[in-house]
Amino acid sequence: MQKLKSNVNWFFAASATASYLLGVMIASWSGLAVNILTLIAGLIIFYAFTLLQELQRFLTSNRVNPFTRVRSGGQNQSSSALTLIVAAFFVIFAGLYLLLQAEVLIGTNSLLLTALAFVVLLSIGRYSRLWVNSMTWLFEGLVVSPIMFLLGSAIQEYQFSYLLFLLCLPIFFLYSASAITLLFSEYDQNSTARKNGFIASVGWEKALKFHHGLTLLTYLVLVIYLAGSNTWSRNWPTLLLSLISGAEVFFLQQMAGGMRPNWQLLRALAIVQFFSLLYLLAYPLLIK
């Protein structure tokens, strides 16, 4: 199970959690009382689905059959995996029960939870798995925003609006750009990633174009959101993150030109720019 922990994409899990909590803050800022039980229910359902996804990857990569009794190294991996699978389903049903009791398992929430389950099932499916693994940044981005972001607000009974949808776009674009940067690092340092994954399937030149396009779209849509929502006075600092994004683009272009990349710096830029965006969007809501 140690290998299972090491394979978890903590950036994705933390990003989805932060995006979800930002949605909750927006609902609270509008004057709605935050229901802690539904907040927790939404999170544990996401964590349970993520656990199922990681278990599937662990079992297929190690060819472990959870229904076998064979022991390896004195530790029954199949038994542990089966226990975690049962626990994950129990947590999902417990979370759904809490939402049902709170009478919020309807409408938008049902659609968002169905979308979350669909993305997970795609990554588990026999024929769709390879396709999903080659586009991890896209499917992870869809979970981070709009799914988890909108779920955070909708689960607190916040009414959906076009501005909320518009805000979820730069979050999706910037997460996707950051995830691609992290994929470049993995591609360079992990031999397995050179055979499978997004960069291996499209080539690093096209992957760079995807990254730069997503970064540009982030700030283009962000400007449209600030103008349309009339929140320029409190959210203009988010545009300063373009300096960090610009530095990331510069260093990636240096890599494309043949310079040895500083992966530690690039990883830091990718992570900092995304969480800084969420923080700068949340801060004005916290000091209202």
Contacts in CASP RR format, 6 or more apart in sequence:
PFRMAT RR
TARGET T0000
AUTHOR 0000-0000-0000
METHOD contacts of the structure
MODEL  1
MQKLKSNVNWFFAASATASYLLGVMIASWSGLAVNILTLIAGLIIFYAFT
LLQELQRFLTSNRVNPFTRVRSGGQNQSSSALTLIVAAFFVIFAGLYLLL
QAEVLIGTNSLLLTALAFVVLLSIGRYSRLWVNSMTWLFEGLVVSPIMFL
LGSAIQEYQFSYLLFLLCLPIFFLYSASAITLLFSEYDQNSTARKNGFIA
SVGWEKALKFHHGLTLLTYLVLVIYLAGSNTWSRNWPTLLLSLISGAEVF
FLQQMAGGMRPNWQLLRALAIVQFFSLLYLLAYPLLIK
1 77 0 8 1.000
1 80 0 8 1.000
3 58 0 8 1.000
3 62 0 8 1.000
4 54 0 8 1.000
4 55 0 8 1.000
4 58 0 8 1.000
7 54 0 8 1.000
7 57 0 8 1.000
7 58 0 8 1.000
8 50 0 8 1.000
8 54 0 8 1.000
9 140 0 8 1.000
11 178 0 8 1.000
11 179 0 8 1.000
11 182 0 8 1.000
11 271 0 8 1.000
12 50 0 8 1.000
12 140 0 8 1.000
12 143 0 8 1.000
12 144 0 8 1.000
12 179 0 8 1.000
13 47 0 8 1.000
13 50 0 8 1.000
14 275 0 8 1.000
15 144 0 8 1.000
15 175 0 8 1.000
15 274 0 8 1.000
15 275 0 8 1.000
16 46 0 8 1.000
16 50 0 8 1.000
16 143 0 8 1.000
16 144 0 8 1.000
16 148 0 8 1.000
17 43 0 8 1.000
17 46 0 8 1.000
17 148 0 8 1.000
18 275 0 8 1.000
18 278 0 8 1.000
19 144 0 8 1.000
19 145 0 8 1.000
19 148 0 8 1.000
19 149 0 8 1.000
19 171 0 8 1.000
19 175 0 8 1.000
19 278 0 8 1.000
20 42 0 8 1.000
20 43 0 8 1.000
20 46 0 8 1.000
20 148 0 8 1.000
20 149 0 8 1.000
20 151 0 8 1.000
20 152 0 8 1.000
21 152 0 8 1.000
21 282 0 8 1.000
22 149 0 8 1.000
22 152 0 8 1.000
22 171 0 8 1.000
22 278 0 8 1.000
22 281 0 8 1.000
22 282 0 8 1.000
23 149 0 8 1.000
23 150 0 8 1.000
23 152 0 8 1.000
23 153 0 8 1.000
23 156 0 8 1.000
23 158 0 8 1.000
24 34 0 8 1.000
24 39 0 8 1.000
24 152 0 8 1.000
24 153 0 8 1.000
24 155 0 8 1.000
24 156 0 8 1.000
25 282 0 8 1.000
25 285 0 8 1.000
25 286 0 8 1.000
26 153 0 8 1.000
26 158 0 8 1.000
26 164 0 8 1.000
26 285 0 8 1.000
27 34 0 8 1.000
27 152 0 8 1.000
27 153 0 8 1.000
27 156 0 8 1.000
27 157 0 8 1.000
27 158 0 8 1.000
28 34 0 8 1.000
28 156 0 8 1.000
28 285 0 8 1.000
29 285 0 8 1.000
29 288 0 8 1.000
30 158 0 8 1.000
32 156 0 8 1.000
32 157 0 8 1.000
32 158 0 8 1.000
34 156 0 8 1.000
35 102 0 8 1.000
35 104 0 8 1.000
35 155 0 8 1.000
35 156 0 8 1.000
37 98 0 8 1.000
37 101 0 8 1.000
37 102 0 8 1.000
38 98 0 8 1.000
38 99 0 8 1.000
38 102 0 8 1.000
38 104 0 8 1.000
38 155 0 8 1.000
38 156 0 8 1.000
39 152 0 8 1.000
39 155 0 8 1.000
39 156 0 8 1.000
40 98 0 8 1.000
41 94 0 8 1.000
41 95 0 8 1.000
41 96 0 8 1.000
41 98 0 8 1.000
41 99 0 8 1.000
41 102 0 8 1.000
41 155 0 8 1.000
42 95 0 8 1.000
42 99 0 8 1.000
42 151 0 8 1.000
42 152 0 8 1.000
42 155 0 8 1.000
44 91 0 8 1.000
44 94 0 8 1.000
44 95 0 8 1.000
45 91 0 8 1.000
45 92 0 8 1.000
45 95 0 8 1.000
45 96 0 8 1.000
45 113 0 8 1.000
45 116 0 8 1.000
46 116 0 8 1.000
46 143 0 8 1.000
46 148 0 8 1.000
47 91 0 8 1.000
48 88 0 8 1.000
48 89 0 8 1.000
48 91 0 8 1.000
48 92 0 8 1.000
49 88 0 8 1.000
49 92 0 8 1.000
49 116 0 8 1.000
49 117 0 8 1.000
49 120 0 8 1.000
50 120 0 8 1.000
51 84 0 8 1.000
51 88 0 8 1.000
52 85 0 8 1.000
52 88 0 8 1.000
52 89 0 8 1.000
52 120 0 8 1.000
52 124 0 8 1.000
53 120 0 8 1.000
53 123 0 8 1.000
53 124 0 8 1.000
55 81 0 8 1.000
55 84 0 8 1.000
55 85 0 8 1.000
55 88 0 8 1.000
56 123 0 8 1.000
56 124 0 8 1.000
57 123 0 8 1.000
58 64 0 8 1.000
58 81 0 8 1.000
59 65 0 8 1.000
59 66 0 8 1.000
59 81 0 8 1.000
60 129 0 8 1.000
62 77 0 8 1.000
64 77 0 8 1.000
64 78 0 8 1.000
64 81 0 8 1.000
65 78 0 8 1.000
66 78 0 8 1.000
66 81 0 8 1.000
66 82 0 8 1.000
66 85 0 8 1.000
67 78 0 8 1.000
67 82 0 8 1.000
68 78 0 8 1.000
69 76 0 8 1.000
69 78 0 8 1.000
70 78 0 8 1.000
96 105 0 8 1.000
96 113 0 8 1.000
99 105 0 8 1.000
99 109 0 8 1.000
99 155 0 8 1.000
104 155 0 8 1.000
104 157 0 8 1.000
105 113 0 8 1.000
108 150 0 8 1.000
108 154 0 8 1.000
108 160 0 8 1.000
109 151 0 8 1.000
109 154 0 8 1.000
109 155 0 8 1.000
112 147 0 8 1.000
112 150 0 8 1.000
112 151 0 8 1.000
112 154 0 8 1.000
113 151 0 8 1.000
115 142 0 8 1.000
115 147 0 8 1.000
116 143 0 8 1.000
116 147 0 8 1.000
116 148 0 8 1.000
116 151 0 8 1.000
119 139 0 8 1.000
119 142 0 8 1.000
119 143 0 8 1.000
119 147 0 8 1.000
122 128 0 8 1.000
122 129 0 8 1.000
122 131 0 8 1.000
122 132 0 8 1.000
122 139 0 8 1.000
123 129 0 8 1.000
123 132 0 8 1.000
123 133 0 8 1.000
123 139 0 8 1.000
130 196 0 8 1.000
132 139 0 8 1.000
133 196 0 8 1.000
133 197 0 8 1.000
134 196 0 8 1.000
134 197 0 8 1.000
134 198 0 8 1.000
134 200 0 8 1.000
134 201 0 8 1.000
135 198 0 8 1.000
136 179 0 8 1.000
136 183 0 8 1.000
136 197 0 8 1.000
136 198 0 8 1.000
137 176 0 8 1.000
137 179 0 8 1.000
137 180 0 8 1.000
137 183 0 8 1.000
137 198 0 8 1.000
138 176 0 8 1.000
140 175 0 8 1.000
140 179 0 8 1.000
141 172 0 8 1.000
141 175 0 8 1.000
141 176 0 8 1.000
141 179 0 8 1.000
142 172 0 8 1.000
144 171 0 8 1.000
144 172 0 8 1.000
144 175 0 8 1.000
145 168 0 8 1.000
145 169 0 8 1.000
145 171 0 8 1.000
145 172 0 8 1.000
145 175 0 8 1.000
146 165 0 8 1.000
146 168 0 8 1.000
146 172 0 8 1.000
149 167 0 8 1.000
149 168 0 8 1.000
149 171 0 8 1.000
150 160 0 8 1.000
150 164 0 8 1.000
150 165 0 8 1.000
150 168 0 8 1.000
153 160 0 8 1.000
153 164 0 8 1.000
154 160 0 8 1.000
158 164 0 8 1.000
163 225 0 8 1.000
163 228 0 8 1.000
163 229 0 8 1.000
166 221 0 8 1.000
166 224 0 8 1.000
166 225 0 8 1.000
166 228 0 8 1.000
166 229 0 8 1.000
167 225 0 8 1.000
167 229 0 8 1.000
167 281 0 8 1.000
169 217 0 8 1.000
169 221 0 8 1.000
169 225 0 8 1.000
170 217 0 8 1.000
170 218 0 8 1.000
170 219 0 8 1.000
170 221 0 8 1.000
170 222 0 8 1.000
170 225 0 8 1.000
170 277 0 8 1.000
171 277 0 8 1.000
171 278 0 8 1.000
173 214 0 8 1.000
173 215 0 8 1.000
173 217 0 8 1.000
173 218 0 8 1.000
173 221 0 8 1.000
174 214 0 8 1.000
174 215 0 8 1.000
174 218 0 8 1.000
174 245 0 8 1.000
174 273 0 8 1.000
174 274 0 8 1.000
174 277 0 8 1.000
175 274 0 8 1.000
176 214 0 8 1.000
177 211 0 8 1.000
177 213 0 8 1.000
177 214 0 8 1.000
177 215 0 8 1.000
177 218 0 8 1.000
177 245 0 8 1.000
177 248 0 8 1.000
177 270 0 8 1.000
178 270 0 8 1.000
178 271 0 8 1.000
178 273 0 8 1.000
178 274 0 8 1.000
179 270 0 8 1.000
180 198 0 8 1.000
180 207 0 8 1.000
180 210 0 8 1.000
180 211 0 8 1.000
180 214 0 8 1.000
181 211 0 8 1.000
181 248 0 8 1.000
181 252 0 8 1.000
181 266 0 8 1.000
181 267 0 8 1.000
181 269 0 8 1.000
181 270 0 8 1.000
182 267 0 8 1.000
182 270 0 8 1.000
183 193 0 8 1.000
183 197 0 8 1.000
183 198 0 8 1.000
183 199 0 8 1.000
183 207 0 8 1.000
184 199 0 8 1.000
184 204 0 8 1.000
184 207 0 8 1.000
184 252 0 8 1.000
184 255 0 8 1.000
184 261 0 8 1.000
184 266 0 8 1.000
185 261 0 8 1.000
185 263 0 8 1.000
185 266 0 8 1.000
185 267 0 8 1.000
186 193 0 8 1.000
187 193 0 8 1.000
187 194 0 8 1.000
187 199 0 8 1.000
187 200 0 8 1.000
187 204 0 8 1.000
188 261 0 8 1.000
188 263 0 8 1.000
189 263 0 8 1.000
193 199 0 8 1.000
193 200 0 8 1.000
194 200 0 8 1.000
198 207 0 8 1.000
199 207 0 8 1.000
202 210 0 8 1.000
204 256 0 8 1.000
205 256 0 8 1.000
208 252 0 8 1.000
208 253 0 8 1.000
208 256 0 8 1.000
211 249 0 8 1.000
211 252 0 8 1.000
212 249 0 8 1.000
215 245 0 8 1.000
215 246 0 8 1.000
215 248 0 8 1.000
215 249 0 8 1.000
218 245 0 8 1.000
219 239 0 8 1.000
219 242 0 8 1.000
219 245 0 8 1.000
222 238 0 8 1.000
222 239 0 8 1.000
223 239 0 8 1.000
225 231 0 8 1.000
226 232 0 8 1.000
226 235 0 8 1.000
226 236 0 8 1.000
226 238 0 8 1.000
226 239 0 8 1.000
231 284 0 8 1.000
234 284 0 8 1.000
235 280 0 8 1.000
235 281 0 8 1.000
235 284 0 8 1.000
237 280 0 8 1.000
238 277 0 8 1.000
238 280 0 8 1.000
238 281 0 8 1.000
241 273 0 8 1.000
241 276 0 8 1.000
241 277 0 8 1.000
241 280 0 8 1.000
244 269 0 8 1.000
244 272 0 8 1.000
244 273 0 8 1.000
244 276 0 8 1.000
245 273 0 8 1.000
247 269 0 8 1.000
248 266 0 8 1.000
248 269 0 8 1.000
248 270 0 8 1.000
248 273 0 8 1.000
251 261 0 8 1.000
251 262 0 8 1.000
251 265 0 8 1.000
251 266 0 8 1.000
251 269 0 8 1.000
252 261 0 8 1.000
252 266 0 8 1.000
254 261 0 8 1.000
255 261 0 8 1.000
END
